Amino acid sequence: MPNEDRRRKVLIVDDEERNIKLMIAALKNYGYDFETAKNGVEAIEKTKTFTPDIILLDVMMPEMDGYETCKRLKEDSGTSHIPVVMVTSLSDMDSKISGLEKGADDFLTKPVDTTELIVRTRNLLKVKEFEDFLKQHNELLEEEVKRKTAELRESYIDTIHKLTRIAEYKDEDT
């Protein structure tokens, strides 16, 4: 089953310090480890060393906005599996569709409701935990199939060798 003991890692990406503090304050009692970034470029760099379990990503930021950041994260095989929650003051449908097209998993509208932040974060972390479990389980099954296939191949080759030797010494009268 999923690992209940491991602390989940949350990367909060926002260019406004007060938004970062608000999200950390809302989530700090749930045993998460936090890392922060001020823009998309910094966020992408942080994912290489921090390996978050979820990313809370502001849309409107300098250097690289949240849409482009999300797109790049989802295109990278090392980060594509990490749930991304777009946090935005943009509430129009086009903004949400644009985020979904870039790979966002969920949205939160600013000002962020702390209860909604907690519930959405917890739910996405549960989904990711089970996805990670299934991925690990599938990898173990693939290894077992490879091992069994190698055993069968070896057994098959050994049987063919034995049958070949028997055929070489066969009595013409039998």
C-alpha positions as CSV (number, residue, x, y, z in Angstrom):
1,M,0.0,0.0,0.0
2,P,1.0,3.6,-0.3
3,N,3.6,4.9,2.1
4,E,1.9,6.7,5.0
5,D,5.1,7.7,6.8
6,R,6.8,9.8,4.1
7,R,6.3,13.5,4.4
8,R,4.7,15.1,1.4
9,K,6.5,17.9,-0.4
10,V,4.7,21.0,-1.5
11,L,6.3,23.6,-3.9
12,I,4.6,26.9,-3.7
13,V,5.3,29.2,-6.6
14,D,4.2,32.8,-6.3
15,D,5.8,36.2,-6.8
16,E,4.0,37.7,-3.8
17,E,5.4,36.7,-0.4
18,R,2.0,37.2,1.4
19,N,0.4,34.5,-0.9
20,I,3.2,32.1,-0.1
21,K,2.8,32.8,3.7
22,L,-0.9,32.3,3.5
23,M,-0.7,28.9,1.8
24,I,2.1,27.7,4.1
25,A,0.1,28.9,7.2
26,A,-3.0,27.0,5.9
27,L,-1.1,23.7,5.2
28,K,1.6,23.7,7.9
29,N,-0.3,21.6,10.4
30,Y,-0.6,18.7,7.9
31,G,3.0,17.6,8.1
32,Y,4.1,18.8,4.7
33,D,7.6,19.9,3.7
34,F,7.6,23.2,1.8
35,E,9.8,24.9,-0.7
36,T,9.0,28.1,-2.5
37,A,9.9,29.8,-5.8
38,K,9.2,33.4,-7.0
39,N,8.7,32.6,-10.7
40,G,8.5,29.8,-13.2
41,V,12.2,29.6,-14.0
42,E,13.0,29.2,-10.3
43,A,10.2,26.6,-9.9
44,I,11.5,24.4,-12.6
45,E,15.0,24.5,-11.1
46,K,13.6,23.7,-7.6
47,T,11.8,20.6,-8.9
48,K,15.2,19.1,-9.8
49,T,16.4,19.1,-6.2
50,F,13.2,19.2,-4.1
51,T,11.1,16.8,-6.1
52,P,7.7,18.0,-4.9
53,D,4.6,15.8,-4.6
54,I,2.4,18.8,-5.6
55,I,2.9,22.3,-7.0
56,L,0.8,25.2,-6.2
57,L,1.5,27.6,-9.1
58,D,0.5,31.2,-9.5
59,V,-0.5,32.2,-13.0
60,M,0.6,35.8,-13.2
61,M,4.4,36.0,-12.5
62,P,7.4,37.7,-14.0
63,E,10.0,36.0,-16.2
64,M,7.8,32.9,-16.9
65,D,4.0,32.9,-16.2
66,G,2.3,29.9,-14.7
67,Y,0.9,28.6,-18.0
68,E,4.3,28.3,-19.6
69,T,5.7,26.9,-16.3
70,C,3.0,24.2,-16.2
71,K,3.4,23.4,-19.8
72,R,7.2,22.8,-19.3
73,L,6.7,20.8,-16.2
74,K,4.1,18.5,-17.9
75,E,6.4,18.1,-21.0
76,D,9.3,16.9,-18.8
77,S,9.1,13.2,-18.0
78,G,10.7,13.9,-14.6
79,T,8.0,16.2,-13.5
80,S,5.0,15.3,-15.7
81,H,3.4,13.1,-12.9
82,I,3.4,15.9,-10.3
83,P,-0.1,17.5,-9.8
84,V,-0.2,21.2,-10.5
85,V,-2.8,23.4,-9.0
86,M,-3.0,26.8,-10.8
87,V,-3.7,29.6,-8.3
88,T,-5.1,32.6,-10.0
89,S,-7.2,35.7,-9.7
90,L,-8.4,35.1,-13.3
91,S,-11.8,33.4,-13.1
92,D,-12.9,33.5,-16.7
93,M,-13.4,30.2,-18.5
94,D,-10.7,30.9,-21.2
95,S,-8.1,31.2,-18.4
96,K,-9.1,27.9,-17.0
97,I,-9.2,26.2,-20.3
98,S,-5.8,27.6,-21.1
99,G,-4.4,26.1,-17.9
100,L,-6.0,22.7,-18.5
101,E,-4.6,22.7,-22.0
102,K,-1.1,23.2,-20.5
103,G,-1.7,20.3,-18.1
104,A,-3.0,21.8,-14.9
105,D,-4.8,19.3,-12.6
106,D,-6.9,21.8,-10.7
107,F,-7.5,25.5,-10.0
108,L,-7.9,27.7,-7.0
109,T,-9.2,31.2,-7.3
110,K,-7.6,34.1,-5.4
111,P,-8.2,35.1,-2.7
112,V,-7.5,31.5,-1.8
113,D,-10.1,29.9,0.5
114,T,-7.9,28.0,3.1
115,T,-10.4,25.1,3.5
116,E,-10.5,24.6,-0.3
117,L,-6.7,24.8,-0.4
118,I,-6.4,22.1,2.2
119,V,-9.0,19.8,0.7
120,R,-7.8,20.1,-2.9
121,T,-4.1,19.6,-1.8
122,R,-5.0,16.6,0.3
123,N,-7.1,15.0,-2.5
124,L,-4.5,15.5,-5.2
125,L,-1.8,14.1,-2.9
126,K,-3.9,11.0,-2.3
127,V,-4.4,10.5,-6.0
128,K,-0.6,11.0,-6.6
129,E,0.2,8.6,-3.8
130,F,-1.9,5.8,-5.4
131,E,-0.5,6.6,-8.9
132,D,3.0,6.3,-7.4
133,F,2.0,3.0,-5.8
134,L,0.6,1.6,-9.0
135,K,3.7,2.7,-10.9
136,Q,6.0,1.0,-8.4
137,H,3.8,-2.1,-8.4
138,N,3.8,-2.3,-12.2
139,E,7.6,-2.0,-12.2
140,L,7.9,-4.9,-9.8
141,L,5.5,-6.9,-11.9
142,E,7.5,-6.2,-15.1
143,E,10.7,-7.3,-13.3
144,E,9.0,-10.5,-12.2
145,V,7.8,-11.2,-15.8
146,K,11.3,-10.6,-17.1
147,R,12.7,-13.0,-14.5
148,K,10.2,-15.7,-15.2
149,T,10.6,-15.3,-18.9
150,A,14.4,-15.7,-18.5
151,E,13.8,-18.9,-16.4
152,L,11.4,-20.3,-19.0
153,R,13.8,-19.5,-21.8
154,E,16.6,-21.2,-20.0
155,S,14.4,-24.2,-19.2
156,Y,13.2,-24.3,-22.9
157,I,16.8,-24.2,-24.2
158,D,17.9,-26.9,-21.7
159,T,14.9,-29.1,-22.8
160,I,15.8,-28.7,-26.5
161,H,19.5,-29.7,-25.8
162,K,18.3,-32.8,-24.0
163,L,15.9,-33.7,-26.8
164,T,18.7,-33.1,-29.4
165,R,21.1,-35.4,-27.5
166,I,18.4,-38.1,-27.3
167,A,17.6,-37.8,-31.0
168,E,21.3,-38.2,-31.8
169,Y,21.5,-41.5,-30.0
170,K,18.2,-42.9,-31.1
171,D,18.0,-46.5,-32.1
172,E,16.9,-46.9,-35.7
173,D,14.7,-49.9,-34.6
174,T,12.7,-47.9,-32.1
